[in-house]
């Protein structure tokens, strides 16, 4: 079934002192494009998140915001080197006594000393995977549901427009079936008018040949056959379990080409009118299909 490429979903879960938040917005795009905003402290989780997304979405731009808040004591982003801090303190105290200074050694002075406050490069992000999967499951489920809901609206619109096109094509087919007879009658009448004042006799065999020749030049049965085939294929792609966006777009291009050819071949007023209406419906389908995954 059809899914839209535009949607939004978010999920947030907390366990003990850990909270994970994730938000996703999806937009139209020819290919799958995942843009993830994530802190460098959790960069090793980036590929895990992208793989989870690409498993359920095959086309469109996906913008993701991801955040982990861990207030547990053993997960500080920085840690103190107490031995170094103590050594700095003793050095400052000794220097103060040697110089006879009365100022107290301040904590800020020790913290600013090189190597006392260190970045925690020993973070183990694997402990977040369980909670991360729960948050991702919820977010992706909501994302897919929203894409399907919007896809159903597009599907219904497609059905209405395809029904309109089929009716217009049927009228064209009926009108074009009488082409040879119509050309014969018009040609015969025209020739009779031209020779009415003379004794020239009309060669009925030659007249029939000329009418058949003109009818053959304006025959659109092949175009109609291909249009019908494309419409059947379009409906099959709409019902497919695989994302049909690219295939539907290609079929619309082919349909537009066949309608153009048909319109050029036929000078019939009704057929020309129907061709214009079909092109209008195809353009509306083209606009909608840009949003189909």
N, C-alpha and C positions, 0 to 999 in steps of 0.2 A: 504493500500500500504506500501511498504518497506521504512523505514527511516534509514539513517546511524546514527551511534552513535558519529561520529566525526564532529564537526562544530565549528564555531566561530561567535560571534556577539557582538556589543557594541552599546550603546546609551548614549546620553548626552543632557540634556535640562536645560535651565535657565529661571527663572521667578523672576523678581525684583532682589533681592540680593541673591537669592538661586540658586545654581547649583547642579544638581545630575548627577553623572556619574556611569555607570554600564557596566561591561564587562564579558562575559562568554565564556569559552572554554569547549568543551565536548570531552570525550575520551571513549574508550571501557571499559566496566566493566560488570560483570555478573549481578549486581544489581544497583539500583539507589543510587548514592553516591554524595551528594551535599556538597562541601567544599566552605565556604563563608568567605572571608576576609573583616571584617567590624570593624570599631572603636568601642570601648566599649561604647562610648557616644551614639551610635545608636543601641545598642544590642537588644532593644525591637522591632526593625524592622526586625530582623533576621528571625523569624518564618514566618512573612508575605512574605518575599522574597522567602523563601524555599517552602512555600505552592504554590506560583504562579508558580514556576519552576516545581514542582512535578505534577501540574495540566496538563502540556503539555508534560512532558518527563517522561517515565516510567522506562528507563534503561540506564545505562552509568554513568560515573563520570562527574560531572559538577563543574568546578572551576569558582568561581565568585569573581570579585573585585568590591567593592562598595564604593562610596565616596560622601559625602555631604559637600558642601562649603556654609556656610551661613554668609554673611557679614552684615546682619541686626544688628542694634545696640542692640536690645533686646535679641540677641542670643549669646552673648559672652560666651566662655567656662569658663571664670573667671569674678568675679565682685569684686568691692572694698567695704569694710565696712568703709564708710566715718567717722562715729562716732568714730570707733576705731582708724582710721588713725589720726583724729584730736586729740584724747586723747594722742596718742603716741607723736605727734608733741609738744603738750603743755608740756608733761613730759620732752621731750628732751630739750626744750627751758628753762624750769625751772631749770633742772639739769645744763645746760650750764651757766646760770646766777649764780647759787649757787656756782659753781666751778670756776667762772670767766674765762670761756673758750671763745675764739674768733671765733672758728669754727662755720660755718653755718650748720644747720640741713639739710641733703641732702635727696632727695626724695627716693633714693635707700635704705637709712637707714630705712625709714618709711615702704617701701614696703616689706622689709625683716622681719619686725616685725610680730610676731605671730598673725594670725587671720585677718590681714589687707587685704590680697589678698586671696579670697576664690574661690574654684571650684564651678561652677554653677551646682548644683544637681537638679535644678528645670526646666530642659529642657523639653519642650513639643514637642515630635517628631511626634505627630499625625498631626501637621500642614503640614508635608511633604507628607502625604499619597496621596493627589491628584496628585502632580507632580511625586511622586514615581511610581504610577500606569501607568502614561503616558510613563515614561521611560521604565518600565518593559514591557508594551504592545509592544512597538517598538522593544526592544531587543529580546523578545521571538518570535515575529513574524519573524524577520530576522533569528533567530536561527533555527526555525522549517523549514523555507523555504530552508535553506542551507542543513539541514539534509535530506529533501525530494529530493533535486536536486541530492545529492550524492547517495541517496537511489534508484533513477531511474537508475543510472549507474549500480548499483549492480543488480537491477531487470533485466535489459537487459542481463547482463552477465549470470544470473541464467537461463533465457529463452534459451539462446544459448546452455548452457551446458546440460540442461535437454533434449533438442531436440536431442543432440548427444547421450545421455544415452538411450533415447527411441529407437533410430535407432539401437544401439548396442544390446539392449534387444530383439528387433524384430528379428534381425539376429540369436541371440541365440535360440529364440523360434522356428524359422523355422528349424534350424539345429538340435535341440533336438527332434523335432517331428518325424524324421526318425530314431530315436535311436534304437527302437526295431528291425526294418527291417535291419538296419546296423549291429547290433550285431548278428542277425540270420545269415546273409550272411557271416560275418567274422568267426563265430563259425563253420558254415557248411563247409566252405572252409578249415579251419584248421583241422577239423576232417577228411575230405576226403583225405587231404595230409598225415595224420598220418596212415590211414588205406588203403592207395592206394596199398600197396604191400601185403595185406592180403585179405582173403575172408570174413572179418567181415562186416555185413550189418548194415547200420546206421539206428537207430530207429528215424524216423522223428518226432514222437510225443514227445519223450524225448528231442530231439534236440530243438524243439519249446518251450518246458517247460523251458529248461535251458536258452535259449535266452530271454524268457519273464522275467525270474528271474533276469538276469543281467540288462535287460532294466529297470526293476522296481527299482533296486538299484541305477540306474543312472538317474531316472526320476526327472526332475527339474521343472515340471509344477507348483507345489505349490510355489516354490521360485519365479518363474516368475510372478505368480498371485499376490504374496505379494509385489514384486518390483513395479509392475504396480500400485497397490493400493497406495503404499507409494508415488509414483510420482504424482498421482492425488491429494493426500492429500497435498503434498508439494506445488502444484500450488494453491490450495485453500487457504493455509496459506499466500502465497505471495499476494493474492488479498484481504486478510482480512483487516478490518479497525483496528483490534487490533494488537499491536506489536507482530510479529511472531518469533522473534529471537530464543527464547528458544525451541519452537516447531520445527522449521526448523532444529536446531541442533540435536534434538532427532531423527527426521526422517532420518537424514544423518547417524546416528549411526546404525539405523535399516537397512537402505539400504546397508551399508557396511557389516553388518552381513549376510544378505541374499546373497550378491554377493560372499562372502567367502564360504558359504555353497554350492552355485551353482558350484563354481570353483572346490571344492573338489570332488563333485559328478561326474562331467564330465571331461573326459580326452581328449575330442575332441580338436584338435588344434585351430580351429577357435573360439570355445567357450572360451577356455583358453585365447586366445589373446584378445577377447572382454572383458572378465572379468578384465584383467589388465588395459585396456583402461578405463573401467567404474570406476575402483578404482582411477585412475588418475583424472578423472573428479570429483569424489566425494571429493577427497582431496582438489581440487581447490574450490569447493563449500564450504567445511568446513572452509577454510581460509577466504572466503568472509563472511560467515555467522557470524563469530566472530564480525563483525562490524555492524550487523543488530540489531536494537532496538527490 
